[in-house]
Amino acid sequence: MLWTKEALLALALYVQAVTAQPMACIAERESGFDAAVIGAAGEIGVVQWLPTTHEWLARLFRERADLGHPLWSLLADGVTLGNPVHDMLLAAWAMSEGYGRHWSTWRLCNER
């Protein structure tokens, strides 16, 4: 499925409203809301996951997340790297758990 910038912005704003994490700023600065972008160091997707970081945080998510939460329950069947919905939800969870510093744009997006 091809995601438009507008659809990804809407998703980011929704996730941001529910989680109080700066998802729109992170997605704009990391990828310009382009789910297909690949970074110079191999980062993937709208929030520019390094595959190793994604794997690590997805494992923590499976171990720790409250799957009764309205957003986290959407990832109950797994987290697929490169799926913009999964990527943003996992990033929002990671940020809410204190892992925001793993994004180079975290500090800048939180100064707003």
N, C-alpha and C positions, 0 to 999 in steps of 0.2 A: 504494500500500500504506500502510495506517495503522500507524504504529509506536506501541506503548504505551510509557509511561514505563519500565516494567520491562524491556522489550526494549532500549530505548536505554541504560539503565543497564548491562545485561549487556554490550552492545557496548562501551560506554565502558570498563568494567572490563577487558574482554579486551584492547582496544587499549592501555590503560594498562599492563597486565601485560607485553605484548610490547614496547612502546616506552619504558616508564618515563616517560611524559608524564602530567601530571595531568588526564586527559581527563574523569573523572567529576566532578571539582570544576569544571572549565571549563564542561562542559555543564549542570551543575546551576545554576551562577551566571549563565550567559549566557541560558539559555532555560527552566530548570526541566525539562529533557528534553522540550521541546515542539518537535518538528520543523517545525511549521506556524507558529511565531511569527515575526512581522515586527517588527523594532525601529523606534524613532522615527527613526533616521537611515537606514532602509532595509536594516538588517541582516537576513539570512535564515537560518532554520534553527536546528538544535540548538546549533551553536557560534557563531551570529550572525555569519556572513560578510557583509562589505560586498562587493557584487558586483565592484567594481574590485580589491579585495584578493584575492578568490577567483580572479579571472581571472589576475592577476599571479603568484600562487603556484602555480596550476595550470600555467602556462607554465613556471615554474622547475622544477616537479616533472617535467614531460615532458622537460626538458633534462637534469636532474641525477639523478633517482632511480634506484636500483638495482632494476630490475624483477624481479630474481631473489629479492628479499626477500619473505618469505611474505605480508606485508600489502601492500606497495607493488604487488606483481604483480596484486592485485585491481583496481587502477586502470589497468592497461595499456591498456584499451580506451577510456579517457577518464574525466573527472571532471565530474559533473553537479551544479551548484549546486542545493541543496535536497534532494538525496538524502542522508539521514542517514548512511548507510554511507560514501559518498564524502566527505561533509563532515567526518566525524570522522577518517577516514584521512588526508585531505589536511591537516587541522589537526595531527594527530600528527606527520606528516612535517615540516610547517613548523616546529613546535616543536622537533623533534629537530635541525633545521638552524639553530636559533638565532633563529627568527622569532616566538617566543612573546610578545614584548612587544607584538605587534599586537592582543592581547586585553587588554582593560582588567582582566580578572580574573587575568591571568597571575601577577602578583606575589603577590597574596593566596593563590592556589592553590599557590604554591611555598613559602609560609611554613609550611605544615603539616608 
